[in-house]
Amino acid sequence: MSTDPQAADQPASAYDLSHETEVENLATFALLVDNEAGVLHRVVGLFAARGYNIESLTVAETDRRAHTSRITVVTRGAPHVLDQIEAQLEKVVSVRRVHNVTRDPNGVERELALVKVRGTGAERVEALRVGEIFRARVIDTTAESFVFELTGAPGKIDSFVELMRPLGLVELSRTGVLSIERGATGM
């Protein structure tokens, strides 16, 4: 045991986990990337290699002539970890631009969900009522079930799902978060 008074201020090991008590935030990163083989693998590999979890991932080609795709990644971490993720994403080969949508006051995030609910009688009526409140569209119906289509912020979809659980939620399919910036400029 050390008698050095300064030793008490230093972590006992390089594996000190005291930072785990930091508040974690969600962050949405929009990446403009070259549309070529291996780009998604490199981005996902960055997260896997460093032990970061991806909570949502969407990717699609955005400009065929410019050979670009857009990747939207939602992750969670302490502020300093999110800064590290952003810096590391900017270094990935084939990544043209990284934008932290969460920090942008002009950022817009939306998600699409298909929600299947089974119910008859009062539960069926209540599911339809809640669906109407959330502006969910019924896209399929049988005598015993509905499939709702719902778009909105991820929190709105979370709330809808939680209300549907006791009413007979059977299945849920979500697209993952999409993002864009308000205004006349683009990525």
C-alpha positions as CSV (number, residue, x, y, z in Angstrom):
1,M,0.0,0.0,0.0
2,S,1.3,3.4,-1.0
3,T,1.8,6.1,1.6
4,D,2.1,8.8,-1.1
5,P,-0.8,11.3,-0.6
6,Q,-0.9,12.0,-4.3
7,A,-1.5,8.3,-5.0
8,A,-5.0,8.6,-3.7
9,D,-5.9,11.0,-6.5
10,Q,-4.8,8.6,-9.2
11,P,-6.7,5.5,-10.4
12,A,-5.5,2.2,-9.0
13,S,-5.2,0.8,-12.5
14,A,-5.4,1.5,-16.2
15,Y,-8.7,-0.3,-16.1
16,D,-10.3,2.1,-13.6
17,L,-14.1,2.1,-14.3
18,S,-15.0,5.1,-12.2
19,H,-16.2,6.9,-15.3
20,E,-19.0,4.5,-15.6
21,T,-21.1,6.7,-13.3
22,E,-21.2,9.4,-16.0
23,V,-24.5,10.2,-17.5
24,E,-24.9,8.7,-20.9
25,N,-26.7,10.5,-23.7
26,L,-28.1,9.3,-27.0
27,A,-26.4,10.7,-30.1
28,T,-27.4,10.5,-33.8
29,F,-24.6,10.8,-36.3
30,A,-25.3,11.3,-40.0
31,L,-22.4,10.2,-42.3
32,L,-22.0,11.0,-45.9
33,V,-19.9,8.2,-47.4
34,D,-18.5,6.9,-50.7
35,N,-20.9,4.3,-51.9
36,E,-18.4,1.4,-52.3
37,A,-17.9,-2.0,-50.9
38,G,-16.6,-2.2,-47.3
39,V,-17.7,1.2,-46.1
40,L,-20.4,0.0,-43.9
41,H,-18.1,-2.7,-42.6
42,R,-15.5,-0.1,-41.6
43,V,-18.0,2.1,-39.8
44,V,-19.6,-0.8,-37.9
45,G,-16.1,-2.3,-37.2
46,L,-15.1,1.0,-35.6
47,F,-18.0,0.6,-33.1
48,A,-17.3,-3.1,-32.5
49,A,-13.6,-2.7,-32.0
50,R,-14.0,-0.1,-29.3
51,G,-17.0,-1.7,-27.6
52,Y,-19.5,1.0,-28.5
53,N,-23.1,-0.2,-29.0
54,I,-25.1,0.8,-32.1
55,E,-28.8,1.3,-31.1
56,S,-30.0,2.1,-34.6
57,L,-28.4,1.9,-38.0
58,T,-29.8,2.9,-41.4
59,V,-28.0,3.2,-44.7
60,A,-29.0,3.9,-48.3
61,E,-27.6,5.4,-51.5
62,T,-28.4,9.1,-51.8
63,D,-26.8,10.2,-55.0
64,R,-26.0,7.6,-57.7
65,R,-24.0,10.1,-59.8
66,A,-21.8,11.2,-56.9
67,H,-21.6,7.6,-55.6
68,T,-22.6,8.6,-52.1
69,S,-24.7,7.0,-49.4
70,R,-25.9,8.2,-46.1
71,I,-25.5,6.2,-42.9
72,T,-27.4,7.3,-39.8
73,V,-26.0,5.8,-36.5
74,V,-27.6,6.2,-33.1
75,T,-25.4,5.3,-30.2
76,R,-25.2,6.1,-26.5
77,G,-22.3,7.3,-24.3
78,A,-20.9,9.9,-22.0
79,P,-20.2,13.2,-23.7
80,H,-16.4,12.6,-23.9
81,V,-17.1,9.1,-25.5
82,L,-19.5,10.7,-28.1
83,D,-16.8,13.2,-28.9
84,Q,-14.3,10.4,-29.4
85,I,-16.8,8.5,-31.6
86,E,-17.3,11.6,-33.8
87,A,-13.6,12.1,-34.2
88,Q,-12.9,8.5,-35.0
89,L,-15.7,8.4,-37.6
90,E,-14.2,11.4,-39.3
91,K,-11.0,9.4,-39.8
92,V,-12.6,6.4,-41.4
93,V,-11.6,6.0,-45.0
94,S,-14.5,6.8,-47.4
95,V,-16.3,8.9,-44.9
96,R,-16.8,12.3,-46.5
97,R,-18.6,14.1,-43.7
98,V,-19.8,13.4,-40.2
99,H,-22.7,15.5,-38.7
100,N,-23.8,15.2,-35.1
101,V,-27.6,15.6,-35.6
102,T,-28.3,15.6,-31.9
103,R,-26.3,18.7,-31.2
104,D,-27.8,20.5,-34.2
105,P,-30.8,22.7,-33.3
106,N,-31.9,22.3,-37.0
107,G,-31.7,18.5,-36.8
108,V,-34.8,16.4,-37.5
109,E,-35.0,12.7,-36.6
110,R,-37.8,10.4,-37.6
111,E,-38.5,6.7,-37.6
112,L,-41.1,4.4,-39.2
113,A,-42.6,1.5,-37.2
114,L,-45.1,-1.3,-38.1
115,V,-46.9,-2.4,-35.0
116,K,-49.1,-5.5,-34.8
117,V,-51.7,-5.6,-32.1
118,R,-54.1,-8.5,-31.3
119,G,-57.4,-7.7,-29.6
120,T,-61.1,-8.0,-29.5
121,G,-63.8,-6.2,-27.7
122,A,-62.7,-3.3,-25.4
123,E,-59.0,-3.8,-26.1
124,R,-59.6,-3.5,-29.8
125,V,-61.6,-0.3,-29.4
126,E,-58.9,1.1,-27.1
127,A,-56.1,0.2,-29.5
128,L,-57.9,2.0,-32.3
129,R,-58.4,5.0,-30.1
130,V,-54.8,5.2,-29.1
131,G,-53.8,4.7,-32.7
132,E,-55.9,7.7,-33.7
133,I,-54.4,9.9,-31.0
134,F,-50.9,9.0,-32.3
135,R,-51.9,9.5,-35.9
136,A,-51.1,5.9,-36.7
137,R,-52.6,4.5,-39.9
138,V,-54.2,1.0,-39.9
139,I,-52.6,-0.7,-42.9
140,D,-54.0,-4.2,-42.3
141,T,-56.8,-5.5,-40.2
142,T,-58.4,-8.9,-39.4
143,A,-61.2,-9.8,-37.0
144,E,-58.5,-10.3,-34.3
145,S,-55.7,-7.9,-35.1
146,F,-54.4,-4.7,-36.6
147,V,-51.2,-3.6,-38.1
148,F,-50.5,0.1,-37.5
149,E,-48.0,2.2,-39.4
150,L,-46.6,5.0,-37.4
151,T,-43.9,7.7,-38.1
152,G,-42.4,10.2,-35.8
153,A,-39.6,10.8,-33.4
154,P,-38.2,7.7,-31.7
155,G,-39.7,8.8,-28.4
156,K,-43.2,8.9,-29.9
157,I,-42.8,5.4,-31.2
158,D,-41.5,4.2,-27.8
159,S,-44.6,5.7,-26.1
160,F,-47.0,4.2,-28.6
161,V,-45.4,0.7,-28.2
162,E,-45.6,1.0,-24.4
163,L,-49.4,1.8,-24.6
164,M,-50.0,-1.1,-27.0
165,R,-48.3,-3.7,-24.8
166,P,-51.2,-4.2,-22.4
167,L,-53.6,-4.0,-25.3
168,G,-52.1,-7.0,-27.1
169,L,-48.9,-6.1,-28.8
170,V,-47.8,-9.0,-30.9
171,E,-44.9,-7.8,-33.1
172,L,-42.9,-4.7,-33.8
173,S,-40.8,-3.8,-36.7
174,R,-38.8,-0.5,-36.8
175,T,-36.8,1.1,-39.6
176,G,-34.2,2.8,-37.4
177,V,-33.7,6.5,-37.2
178,L,-33.4,8.7,-40.2
179,S,-32.2,12.3,-39.9
180,I,-31.9,15.5,-41.9
181,E,-31.2,19.1,-41.3
182,R,-33.8,21.8,-41.6
183,G,-33.0,24.7,-44.0
184,A,-31.7,25.1,-47.5
185,T,-28.3,23.6,-47.0
186,G,-27.5,19.9,-47.3
187,M,-24.9,17.4,-46.3
